[in-house]
């Protein structure tokens, strides 16, 4: 009777809201259409009449929000949404170009699709690994195979078909969903058609509607990770951590490669699960030490050999899988057997987690498919089991660290991209590889920053060979890493591959420390973008064409990417000439603030910009107001780190800062948001911190806030909630800093800067010029000519910072004087004299600052 009523309504061509259960719009004996969103429809053809209601590896969501559509039922079934019209000839069998058609409706993106049509411009997704790649070429010295990056969810065609007909299913077991082979009749079709035009963000959100959301990793993931394939001992690890502290380098995650377990082929091998007591005599005390330091630890697993007879827990595992331990037979890696997997966690992994292991680095490099279930990807399945085991059976937020397994694996993150060759080509490829993965919602790749291994001999072409760590390449790679999802250095077991920040001399150490500290300074912004990725399916690193799909440059400048909603990154991926690298940067419409130089640039153009080794192209939308960490922190474990509300020049801005307990898996509901905003009116700037909304366990009720206003002259007065307060000034950023009294986070705060007159334009590059000049002038005596006496004009250049900091009310005078002298430097340097030494001294300074009038 229910089907009869539905058919009667359909025949009238009525408009109605579909059921929130599964949104089935039409079903007969062999065909079913389900409207998932206004741009996505599921199309099933089941010759035997058995439709699939179980979750699949790709599609885990079967209940959808209501969608409005119209449906007509005659000899053809027509289903129309606000974006598309599907037509199918009833009773005509499997979907073909003769009986099925989908078109864009009037007012929406125009297209016509029929089964069998091929996409012409897929924007690609990602690939399992970058193992043995130099750039996008696998085995560059031998096979030279182009990396076969898989197709993504989106394409410039404006439509995508996902064929889910052959994927595995889940069995629906309430204890723990397990793999189930699909028993479909020959010729069965299970398709998902998506129409989106160039609204790529909407497409990814639609995909998540049936494929599930990206998870939010724990907060500590976004700190610095130290990793090296090295037979570290307990003592060596402690020495390493002490040095990190001594050099003021923050650290959150310690990665211990495979030597944590025995590897002597007597008590362990490539696969191992028993601590190497010669390196870690008392593992529990080592883990307690890390916990006391606020550090997290992950251990490497190469699990492919299963449980060998020498493992401590071999007898218990035999009992779980029904083997006789007396027979001394190794237990294969039976990943698809639930008894094996549960036993592994029960007897081996969970006890180690209770002792202090935070998560596992799953380093599967062996046979691709399961030993018992044909076609079941070991990579995909191990990601599923390790992630969901934590999700279902522990109280912590799930996390793993492994390679990409295919569509649907975005639900089980984060990614480990594998063992790349060291070289500029690898660095040049990683930004594209990194942000393009967002096209399959794989938004948290972790790369071996600096490259994994040297390229020597037959492995690599002679012109690409490297026999040591190049500090310039390493710095540029670290700069990219600090503006990617995960900042993790790593390398293979080679004593030429020392990447410790102190291994290169003090100048390089300073740059590397600044890079890492900048990462921590941006942590509140980065963590918020990670939460936004969970909510919206838009990864923190995403291609430019998400925001600017109509601009050809968004597709041409493949290395550029958005880092959250407010930052754009243009990576430096080539070596410098005379100390500076010049790159072309596409600036989309609007205005963009170049952080390192303090220059406001007009959008809608391609510009050439140059960068010294300690400079990096970060562009912030004009007027943005962003949360950064106020002060230095060692780890990201605390819930109450101070926050500095940073106001960028160029307009008004707003932002909602996210926070939660950091490791709780209840972040979906147990979290809080704080709205930040700034508004400029004539000679007045108001910065507002709204009352925090939401709550979570361990939430601090009070927090230290400060406000930093960049490219600002000294205000005539500053008030906080109407009360006059003092401020400080930072000449390096031409910034006003207002430290607020520790505030109750549930209350509103307004900071008002009143200026004597409408603000001068200080976003003109003075910050960048001053940075180079002050450094060069102050290094001149030690690195060029200690006997040279500067005249007052040149000496004042070197005193730019202290002059302003002593008397910030004179900042405009100092800036004008600095720029006047700078623009006239050739004439000023003539006072050095006309001899060769004088000319050499002047030339030395010009080259160091890359002087351009």
MOBELTA-V938869 format. One line per field, one symbol per residue. ss: DSSP state (2 for helix, 1 for strand, 0 for the rest). A space follows every 50 residues. Layout:
ss: ???
//
This chain:
ss: 02222222222000111000000111100011111110011111100000 00000100000000000111111001111100011111100000000001 11110000000110000000010000000000110011000000110000 00001000111110000011000000001100000000111111100002 22222222222000000022220111110000022222222222220000 00111102221000000000000010000000222222222200011111 10222010000002222222200022200010000002222222222222 22222000111100000010000000122222222222222220010001 11000000222000110000100222222222222222220000110010 00100022200222000000222222222220000111100000000000 00000222222222222222202222222222222200001112220000 00222200001110001110000000100111111110001111000011 11001111111100000111100011111000000000000011111000 00111111100001000000111111111110011111100011100000 01101111100000001111001110011100001111100011000011 11110000000001022222222222222222200000000222222202 22222202222222222222222022222222000222222222222220 000
//
